[in-house]
Amino acid sequence: MTAKERLILALDYSNLDDAKVLVEKLGDTVDIYKVGLELFLTSGGKAVDYLHEKGKKVFLDLKFHDIPNTVEMASRFAVDKGVFMFNVHASGGRKMMENVSKMIENTGSKSIAIAVTILTSFSEDEIKEQFKSSMNLEEMVMHFATLTKESGMHGVVCSPLEAGLIKKLCGKEFKTICPGVRPAWSAKNDQQRIMTPKMAIENGADFLVVGRPVRAAEDPVKAAELVLKEIEEALEGDK
């Protein structure tokens, strides 16, 4: 995959008009966009249609988590919309993810179905408080990644810090989609487990989800180009 095929730009806006401004500004620089819960709801789902009309690919980041049948139906909606990628929560369990995997297979969909392991906003201490488990953060991520793989899903959302270990555990074809990516020149914000784009690719990330470093930049096009350059450097070094 090329650098452009690995970059996902997060449209974390509260309204579609602001998202459109950025998409228009970035033009051909970015091909894949993430539509999360806030933008999806406030736009009544029109954000997905708009991006498809612009010839862009969509990562529908709604993190489905419910009883198996409900998540299967929600996932079918994503598939019917023709999204490039969508996600569920791995903590929803094996049966839930198997239902999604079977639906993907039965429909012949090309959509990439992935699961969230542990949100990158969680720290080690917060994991212990939240889950009351003897497993540490890394062990829990590996557990969810394995469960996702065994359930027939295509990959996971994970921190770039864990991407390499997940590749070793689940295989090179198992996709790793990594938020928590921050160029050295950008602010850390509320992400806890982060890497630079170059480091993330070198550590096994397939797709990088980048938001604020580009959205908040004085020149978003230049910022996106800098991220792409870092990805390209990592890919060149891997040859």
C-alpha angles and dihedrals in degrees: 000000000000124000091260090052090056101048120090115186114211113226095201097168132135094226139032096235092065091046091051091054091058095043091051091047094050093047112166094355093088127037104176126055132186117225111196134191097276098051093039092054099040091049094045088237092303091120089073093050092047093052092047090051087054090053093250129139119239131218102198102209103190097127098218113216120168141097112324098256093049093049090047090055092046090050090050088056089055091048092048089052088057097236118175093225140359136178146218131189112266088213086070085081144238099294092050093052093042089055089054093047093050091048090052091050094046094049094045088230121172092209115124110235115203138168133224113239107186121342111252090231089071120097125204092259092049091052091055092048095045103044103026088214131147088226118095121227096270093047091050092050090051091048092053092044091053091047090050092050093048090050091060099251121145100236149314143264106238144150114277086238089068100038096093094050091048090052090053091047101041104025137259094279092057104098125234118202112190131198116173090075115145126171112229090251095057135080121266094222114172098334115112105182106048144153136180116261092254093049092046094054091045089052095055106273113151098188129023121208109208125177127147097033087065102027094050096041120114087231108029093183092055091045092052090048090052091052090048090049090055090050091049091051090054092047092049091051090052094058 
